[in-house]
């Protein structure tokens, strides 16, 4: 993803945030606004890092560690429950994007973790209320929070930055894709990002880069090759015609190569007999 595209995405994510009543721009608040360019730079520097094994508490009060998610790709979304403008629509859009990803990959191949970064107010009960309000009732989704020290360390690890302003926080809307080994693979910015921005890197972390040499691995590789975005329909689909065309092209090359080899051996044999 180019820096220019990232700047545009973050700009889109910040637009709605700055427009809400609690974030009316004043001369004093201008001084504490986030610099989108610096926010992007800090966030992108986190790509490739391993996430620490932070201890969190989910919306039911149960404690867990981030390492519990190792072995399966994880999507992390950062919100604060008092947000009334950007976080709710961003969460709704993420539900649509993950639903589309699940239609292609199946939902049991990924997990989603929504973390409240307002350590003072984002308690388990507030996270549960946020889940209820947003209609989050999926088995592979979890909402969580933690104490201030843990949240601060986790946000630094993720490269996430924010500043306090009247009525809430000024922050970049950031969704993070973590691979099966617990490494930060990609950040997606904005509360209404194109589906491709999430699903393309998800293709990589789910089955794109290292499929095993087995029937299941071969099928996964075929799905990776054949999953394409249909701009007209606004959704992804599996086009096995791509694989069929590739097989035909490969067979054609093999046949053509075989004919060339046969003619070369025939010519060589004829020259040897002439001697």
N, C-alpha and C positions, 0 to 999 in steps of 0.2 A: 504494500500500500504506500503510495507516495505521500510526501509531507503535505503537498497541496491538497490532496483528497482528504487527509486527516484534518487540515485546518477547516475545510468546508464542513466536514462532519461535525466537528466540535462546535463550529459556529451555529449549526442547526440545533445542536443539543442545548446551547446556551440561550438561544433566542427566546424559547418559551419560558425559561427560568427567569430571565430578566424582565419579562413582560408581566409577571404576576404582581398583584398589588403590594405584597410584602417586600418586593424587590424594586420598588420605584427608585430610579437613579437620582442621586443627589450629588452635589460637589464633594461632600465628605465621603460618600460611599464609593465614588469613583476611585479613590486612593486604595481601597482594599479589594477592588474587583480582581478576579483572576486574569492573568495574561494567557489567552488561549494558546499562543505559540509555546510559552514556557510549560504550560500544563501538558501539552502534547509531548514535548520533548522529555519531560520527566516521566510521563506514562510509558513512552516508547522505550526508554532506557530499561524498563522493567522486563521487557520481552526477553525470554530465554532464562530468566531467573527461576530457581526452585522455590516454591512456596514453603514457608516454615510450617511446622506442625502445631498450629495455633489451636488452643482449646476454646470452643465456642459453646453457647447454650441455645438450643432451638426453641421454637415457639411453644413447645409443650413443657419446657423446663428441663429437658434431657440434655446432658453434656456429651460432646463428641469432639473428635480431633479431625483436622483437615486431612490427615493421612488416611482416614477411613475411606476417602474417595479414591485412593490410588488404585489403579487397575481399570479405571473407566474415565473417559473425558468428562470434565466438569465445566459448567458455565456459571460464572459468578457475576451477580448484579449488585451494585452498591446503591442503597437508597437511604432516606431518613423518613420515618413514619409521619412526621408532622408536615411533610411536603404536600402541598395541595395542587401543585401545578404540573411539574415535570415528572416526578417519580411515578405517580399512578399511570399516566399514559405510556411512559416508558416500560412499565411492567406489563401493561396490556399488550404492547407491541412485541415484547419479548415472548409472551405467551403465544402470540400468532407465529412468530419466527420459529420457536421451539416446536410448535405443533407441526409446522411445515417440515422441519428437520426430522421429526418423528415419523412423518409420513414416508420419508425416504429411507431413513436409517432404522426405524423402530425406536420407540422411546426408552426401551430397556438398555440401550447402548450408550446413554448419557445421563447425567444428573445436573440439576440446577440448584444453586444455592444463592438466596437473596440475603444479603447482610446489611443490617442497619448500622450506619457509621456514626450516628449520634449516640455515643456511649451513655450519655446522661439520661436520655429519654427513651431510647429504643430498647425497652425491656422485653422479655419474652411475651408478656401479655399484650404489649403494643404491637409486636411483630405478629402475634396471632390475630389481632384485630385488623391489621393491614392485610393479612392473607384472606380473612373473611370478606373484607370490603372489596378486594380485587378479584375474588372468586377463584383463589388458588386452591385446588383440591386434587392435585396430581401426586401420585405415589413417588415420583422421582424428583419432586420439588421439596425444598426445605428452607425455612426462614430462620435466621439466627442473629444473635447479637453477642456482645462480650463486654468485659470491663474496659476502661479507657486505655490502659496500658497495652492490652492485647489488640484492641482496635487500632491504636496508633501504629503499632509495629506492623500489623497486617496491611494497613493502608500504605505505609512506606514501602513494604515489600511489593505491593501491586503498582506502585508509582502513582497512586491516586492523591490528588490535592484538592483542597477546598478552603474557603475562608468564611468566617461568620459575618453575616450581615443582618440588618434589621429584619426580623421575621423568619430567619432560617439560615441557609447556607448557600453560597455561590460555589457551584461545582460543575465539573464536566460530567455529562451522563456517560458512564463507562461500563461496558460489559466485557468481561474477560473470559477467554477460552483457555482452559488449563488441560494439558495433555494427560494421558493415563499414568505418566510418571510423576505428576505433580509439578510440571514446569509450565510457566506462562508462555503460551504459544502465540496468542494474538489478542489485541484489544479492539473492540468495536465501539464507535462513538456516536452519540446522538440518541434521541428518544424515538426516532422514526426512521432508522437506518434501512437501506435496501436489504431484502432478504439475503442476497448473495454475499453481503459483507459478513454475515454470520455463518451461513451454510457452507460456503466454499472452504474456509479454514476448518469447519467441522468435518468436512469430507476427508481432509488430511489426517486429523487426529483420530478419527474413527476407523478408517480403513484404507487411507490413501497411500501411506508412505511405506508400510512394512507388513504386507499381508503374508501369512504363512503359506508354505507350499502344501496346500491341502485342498480338498473340494470346496470347503467353506472359504478358504483364502482366495481361491480362483473366482468364486462367485462374488466375493467382496471386491476384488480387483475389477471384475466386469461392471459391477454397479458403480464403482468409482469412475470408470471410463465413460459409462453410458448415462450418468446423471447430468442432465442439462437444464438450464433455466429457460423456460418458455416465457418470453417477454409479453407476448400477446395475452396469455392466460394469467400472468403474474404469479406463477408458481413453478416448482421444479417437477420434472417428469423423467422417467427412465426410458431412454431411446436405445433399444437393443439393435436398431438399424446401424448404429455406429460400430458396434462390435461385429455385426455381420459383415459390414463393409470392410472392416479391418481384417477379418479372417479371409475374405475373398481376395483382398489385396496381397496378403501374406502368401496364400496359396498360389496366386498368379506369379509372384516373384519366385517361389520355389520351383514351379513348373518351368518358368523361363530360364532360371538358373540351371535346372536339370537338362534342358534342351541344349544350352550352351556347352555344358560339361560333356554331354554325349557327343556333340559334334566335334569338340576338341579331342576327345579320346579316339573318335573315328578317324579324324585327320591324322593324328599321331600314329595310329596303327597302320594307316595306308602308307605313310612315308616310310615306316619301318619295313613294311613288306616290299616296298619298291627297291630298297637297298639289297 
